[in-house]
Structures are given as structure tokens and as C-alpha cells.
């Protein structure tokens, strides 16, 4: 029995040392290869990026930093990455951007806290960023949603708990961690990234090796463009009927805390509400946007104020702009940022 206990303790000791070493070697963004490559570009350049844009594909595919840089006479970079949603953006901001990159302006995409699906529970991409602080925030947030059933809350929290534990012990993701340490292969899309991090969907579609799924996505939109008008009308209706809607206190507190943490690092945090998201997202996000200080918010989603961003000729698909649309959005974004300097 004594030998068994000694062996068990030895095993646990070796396991603990291994976990500590892995967490020491791996950067906080290791599970998001697109973000990792972009972060490497930002860190390696001799000119510091004074404005950084962080978010999902709505940032990645729609914000053209060169337009921002020319307008504001500063260096800027687009750190947007595919499927980099609310909780992940907040975690990357807190644990990496504030500590390592330290821009003057951090422009964060305002978006919902996504649930983790059962199919993504074993992927490093969905759990690498979930430390205890992120896990606790997400649990508190889901528990505060009065319009969710108890079953849905429990399921969402259980999946985050599972992901948190898998991340802590690298269960199911150890091979991904080793893959990153050995040096991941960079795909053609990332090789072609411009020096400011923007890569449009139109440019990707025109590439010789464009994915069939992207072609299908574009074709589906062109077959029935009326769906964009329906989305525009739905979003317009939400803007017109938002009076009295209350912001979620847990989510709002998290966002305002980031603003205050940014101030301590001499970083101004600005949240941006982009157009063409799922209408349900605006139902929850608009009350939060209205509660954020005006100096820390840019709203580009109102169809009445920005009708061009909802036009078919400026759209790549239902949720994203094409090159022309990205140009228009970036100019509007530059104007708004200029007033906040």
C-alpha cells in the first residue's frame, strides 16, 4: 500500500510539473492559430501598433487598418480571427493584449457570449482560453439570463466546465499543444496576409484554392438576396423597440472592468457594434451598448444611420461585407475613432 501511494504521488508530481512546463512554454493564445500568427506579426514589427482591432470574422474581414492609419496618422493592425467570440476576446484582452502589446487604442468587437457545442468540447480552439476567471464570468453570466430555461443554463455551464477542466489538464488537446510547440504549418491564406492583418472574403474567394464551402456560401446568398432585406428590417425593428430594455449586469460589469483595466495600462478600450449580425444578438447587445460610456462605444449597426452597410452590392453574404462594404465601414469607423482621440 505504501509503495502504491508513493508511486501515485510521484505520478501526480510529474504530471503537475509537466502541466506547469506546458503553461510556461505555451503563449496564452496558442489554441487560436490565426490569432497566434497575427500576434507574432504585431510583436515582431519595429513600429508599434497604436490601434489594435480584435474580434471575429466581422473584424477580420471588414476592418481595413490602412484606412484607419491614413485617417488618424497612426499605425494600426487587424487582429480579428475566425470565430473569435465574446468570452475568448475578453480573455485574450485581459491575459495578453493588456500585458504584452499595450496599444493606445484597443477596439473590441461587441458580441455575445457564445455557447460551446458538444462537437467542440474536445478541440483546443474552444477551450485553450478558459482560465478560472473566464469560467467564473461565463457561469455567472449564464445564470443571470432570465429568458433561458434551467436546462439550457445547466447545459451551457456544464460544457464550459468540461472545457475548463480539459484546458487545465490538456485532456484531449495535448497533441494540439505539442503541434503548436513544434511549429504549426501556415496555410496559404495566412501566408498571404497583408502586413496589417486584413484579408477580405472576396480576395479569398478569388484565390485558386478557394474552399468550396466559401463558394457555396456566396452562391447561397446570391440565390436569395431578399434575406438581407429581412435581416435589415428585423434589426431596424429592434432599434425602434429597445426602450426600457435593461442591460445584463454581469456582462456590463465585465465590459466596464476591461475599460478600467485599460485605463491603468494607458489603453483606451472602445467597443464596436458591427452591422448585419443575427438580429437576436442585437436584442441582448443594444441595452449593453446603451449603458457603455459614450467615449467607449461606436455603433455602426443601425440600418437607418448606415443604410449602405446593409445594401446587397456592399455585401459578400448575409453577415459580412464585401470589399466595397469593408471600405465604407472602415471610413465610418475612422471618423468615429477620430472623435475619440
C-alpha positions in Angstrom: 0.0 0.0 0.0 2.8 2.4 0.9 4.6 1.8 -2.4 1.3 2.4 -4.3 0.8 5.7 -2.5 4.5 6.7 -3.3 4.0 5.8 -6.9 0.8 7.7 -7.1 2.3 10.8 -5.6 5.3 10.5 -7.9 3.0 10.3 -10.9 0.9 13.3 -9.7 4.1 15.2 -9.1 5.4 14.5 -12.6 2.0 15.4 -14.1 2.0 18.7 -12.2 5.5 19.6 -13.3 4.5 18.7 -16.9 1.4 20.9 -16.8 3.4 23.8 -15.3 6.0 23.5 -18.1 3.4 23.4 -20.8 1.7 26.5 -19.4 5.1 28.2 -19.2 6.1 27.3 -22.8 2.8 28.0 -24.5 1.6 31.6 -25.1 -1.9 32.4 -23.9 -3.2 32.4 -27.5 -1.7 29.1 -28.5 -5.1 27.4 -29.4 -6.1 30.1 -31.9 -3.5 29.7 -34.8 -4.8 32.7 -36.8 -4.6 35.0 -33.8 -1.2 33.4 -32.9 0.3 34.2 -36.3 -1.1 37.7 -36.3 0.1 38.4 -32.8 3.6 37.3 -33.9 3.5 39.8 -36.7 2.5 42.6 -34.4 5.2 41.7 -31.8 7.9 41.4 -34.4 7.4 44.7 -36.2 9.6 47.6 -35.4 6.7 50.0 -35.4 4.3 49.6 -32.5 0.7 49.4 -33.5 -1.1 52.2 -31.7 -4.6 50.9 -32.6 -5.5 47.2 -32.5 -8.8 45.7 -33.7 -9.9 42.4 -32.0 -12.9 40.2 -32.8 -14.3 37.6 -35.1 -14.5 37.5 -38.8 -16.6 40.6 -38.7 -13.4 42.4 -37.6 -11.0 40.3 -39.6 -12.9 40.6 -42.9 -14.3 44.1 -42.6 -11.8 46.5 -40.9 -9.1 47.8 -43.2 -6.3 49.2 -41.0 -4.6 51.2 -43.7 -7.7 53.4 -44.0 -7.7 53.9 -40.2 -3.9 54.6 -40.2 -4.1 57.2 -43.0 -7.0 59.0 -41.4 -5.6 59.1 -37.9 -1.9 59.2 -38.8 -1.1 56.2 -36.5 -0.1 52.6 -37.0 -2.9 50.1 -36.7 -3.4 46.3 -37.1 -6.3 44.0 -37.5 -6.1 41.1 -35.0 -9.5 39.8 -35.9 -9.7 36.0 -36.3 -12.2 33.5 -37.5 -14.8 32.5 -34.8 -13.1 34.5 -32.0 -16.1 35.4 -30.0 -17.0 37.3 -26.8 -15.5 35.3 -24.0 -12.4 34.5 -25.9 -11.9 38.2 -26.9 -12.2 39.2 -23.3 -9.8 36.6 -22.1 -7.2 37.5 -24.8 -7.5 41.1 -23.9 -7.1 40.6 -20.2 -4.3 38.0 -20.3 -2.3 39.1 -23.3 -3.1 42.3 -25.1 -3.0 44.5 -22.0 0.1 42.8 -20.7 2.2 42.4 -23.9 1.0 44.5 -26.8 -0.2 47.6 -25.0 -1.7 49.7 -27.8 -3.1 53.2 -27.2 -6.5 52.2 -28.5 -8.0 48.7 -28.3 -11.0 48.4 -30.5 -13.1 45.3 -29.4 -16.0 43.8 -31.3 -19.1 43.9 -29.1 -20.6 40.4 -29.3 -22.5 37.8 -27.3 -21.0 35.1 -25.1 -21.3 32.0 -27.3 -22.2 28.6 -26.0 -19.8 25.7 -26.6 -21.3 23.0 -28.7 -20.9 19.3 -27.8 -19.0 18.8 -31.0 -16.3 21.3 -30.0 -15.7 20.0 -26.4 -12.5 18.1 -27.5 -11.0 20.9 -29.5 -8.2 23.2 -28.3 -9.8 26.0 -30.2 -12.8 26.0 -27.9 -11.1 25.7 -24.5 -7.5 27.0 -24.6 -8.5 30.4 -23.3 -10.8 29.3 -20.4 -8.9 30.0 -17.2 -10.8 30.2 -13.9 -11.6 33.9 -14.3 -13.2 33.3 -17.7 -15.0 30.2 -16.4 -16.5 32.1 -13.4 -17.6 35.0 -15.6 -19.3 32.8 -18.1 -21.1 30.8 -15.3 -22.3 34.0 -13.6 -23.5 35.3 -17.0 -25.5 32.3 -18.0 -27.0 32.0 -14.5 -28.2 35.6 -14.8 -30.2 35.0 -18.1 -33.8 35.1 -17.1 -35.0 34.3 -20.6 -33.2 30.9 -20.6 -34.6 27.7 -19.2 -32.8 26.0 -16.3 -31.9 23.1 -18.6 -30.3 25.4 -21.2 -28.3 27.2 -18.5 -27.1 24.0 -16.9 -26.1 22.6 -20.3 -24.1 25.7 -21.3 -22.4 25.8 -17.9 -21.6 22.1 -18.0 -19.9 22.5 -21.4 -17.8 25.4 -20.1 -16.9 23.4 -17.0 -15.8 20.4 -19.2 -13.8 22.8 -21.4 -12.2 24.4 -18.4 -11.1 21.1 -17.0 -9.8 19.9 -20.3 -7.8 23.1 -20.7 -6.4 22.8 -17.2 -5.1 19.3 -17.7 -4.7 19.4 -21.5 -7.0 16.4 -21.7 -7.8 15.7 -25.4 -5.7 18.7 -26.5 -2.1 17.6 -25.6 -1.4 16.8 -29.2 -2.5 20.3 -30.3 -0.2 21.8 -27.7 2.7 19.8 -28.9 1.8 20.7 -32.5 2.0 24.3 -31.7 5.3 24.0 -29.8 6.8 22.1 -32.8 5.8 24.9 -35.1 2.4 24.7 -36.9 2.3 24.8 -40.7 1.0 28.1 -42.0 -1.7 27.7 -44.6 -1.8 29.7 -47.9 -4.4 32.1 -46.6 -2.2 33.1 -43.6 0.9 33.4 -45.8 -0.9 35.9 -47.9 -1.9 38.1 -45.0 -1.1 41.7 -45.6 1.1 43.5 -43.0 -2.0 45.0 -41.4 -3.9 41.8 -40.8 -6.9 42.4 -43.1 -7.9 39.7 -45.6 -11.2 40.2 -47.4 -13.6 37.4 -48.3 -13.6 38.5 -51.9 -9.8 38.2 -52.1 -10.0 34.7 -50.6 -12.8 33.7 -53.0 -10.7 34.8 -55.9 -7.8 32.6 -54.9 -7.1 29.5 -56.9 -7.5 27.2 -53.9 -10.6 28.9 -52.5 -12.6 26.5 -50.4 -15.8 25.1 -51.9 -17.7 25.9 -48.7 -16.9 29.6 -49.3 -18.1 29.4 -52.9 -21.3 27.7 -51.7 -21.8 30.4 -49.1 -21.5 33.2 -51.6 -23.8 31.4 -54.1 -26.4 30.7 -51.5 -26.6 34.4 -50.7 -26.9 35.4 -54.3 -29.7 33.0 -54.9 -31.9 34.7 -52.3 -30.6 38.3 -51.5 -34.0 39.1 -50.1 -32.9 37.5 -46.8 -30.6 40.6 -46.3 -33.6 42.9 -46.5 -35.5 40.7 -44.0 -32.5 40.9 -41.6 -32.2 44.7 -42.1 -35.9 45.1 -41.3 -35.6 42.9 -38.2 -32.6 44.8 -36.9 -34.3 48.1 -37.6 -37.3 46.9 -35.6 -35.1 46.0 -32.6 -33.6 49.5 -32.7 -37.1 51.1 -32.7 -38.4 49.0 -29.8 -35.5 48.9 -27.4 -36.8 51.5 -24.9 -36.9 50.1 -21.4 -34.7 47.1 -22.2 -32.2 46.5 -19.4 -28.6 45.6 -19.8 -27.3 42.4 -18.3 -25.4 43.5 -15.2 -22.9 40.6 -15.3 -21.9 41.2 -18.9 -21.9 45.0 -18.5 -19.7 44.8 -15.4 -17.2 42.6 -17.2 -17.0 45.1 -20.1 -16.7 48.2 -17.8 -14.0 46.4 -15.8 -12.0 46.0 -19.1 -12.3 49.7 -19.7 -11.0 50.4 -16.2 -8.1 47.9 -16.5 -7.3 49.5 -19.8 -7.0 52.9 -18.2 -4.5 51.6 -15.7 -2.3 50.5 -18.7 -2.9 53.8 -20.5 -5.1 51.9 -23.1 -8.4 53.3 -24.2 -10.9 50.4 -24.8 -13.5 51.1 -27.4 -16.3 48.6 -28.2 -17.8 48.5 -31.7 -21.2 47.1 -32.6 -20.9 46.0 -36.2 -23.8 45.6 -38.7 -25.5 42.5 -40.1 -25.3 40.2 -37.1 -28.1 37.8 -36.2 -31.0 40.0 -35.1 -31.2 38.1 -31.8 -27.7 39.3 -31.0 -28.8 43.0 -31.0 -31.7 42.2 -28.7 -29.2 41.4 -26.0 -26.4 43.7 -27.0 -28.2 47.0 -27.7 -29.1 47.6 -24.0 -25.5 46.9 -23.1 -24.3 49.2 -25.8 -26.6 52.0 -24.5 -25.1 51.5 -21.0 -21.5 51.7 -22.0 -19.9 55.3 -21.7 -20.2 57.2 -25.0 -16.4 57.6 -25.2 -16.0 53.9 -25.2 -18.6 52.9 -27.8 -19.0 53.0 -31.6 -22.3 51.8 -33.0 -22.2 51.1 -36.8 -25.2 48.7 -36.8 -28.2 51.0 -37.1 -29.7 50.4 -40.5 -31.2 53.9 -40.6 -27.9 55.7 -39.9 -25.8 53.3 -42.0 -28.0 52.0 -44.8 -25.1 51.4 -47.2 -23.8 48.7 -44.9 -27.0 46.7 -45.5 -27.0 47.0 -49.3 -26.7 43.9 -51.4 -24.0 45.5 -53.6 -21.8 46.0 -50.5 -22.3 42.5 -49.1 -20.4 39.3 -49.5 -23.0 37.2 -47.7 -25.8 37.6 -45.2 -23.5 38.5 -42.3 -20.4 40.0 -43.9 -19.4 42.9 -46.2 -17.5 42.7 -49.5 -14.5 44.8 -50.4 -16.6 47.9 -51.1 -18.6 47.4 -47.9 -15.4 47.0 -45.9 -14.1 50.2 -47.4 -17.3 52.1 -46.4 -17.3 50.6 -42.9 -13.6 51.4 -42.3 -14.1 55.0 -43.3 -17.0 55.3 -40.9 -15.0 53.6 -38.2 -12.1 56.0 -38.8 -14.4 59.1 -38.4 -15.7 57.8 -35.1 -12.3 56.9 -33.8 -11.1 60.4 -34.7 -13.6 62.0 -32.4 -12.4 59.7 -29.5 -8.7 60.6 -29.9 
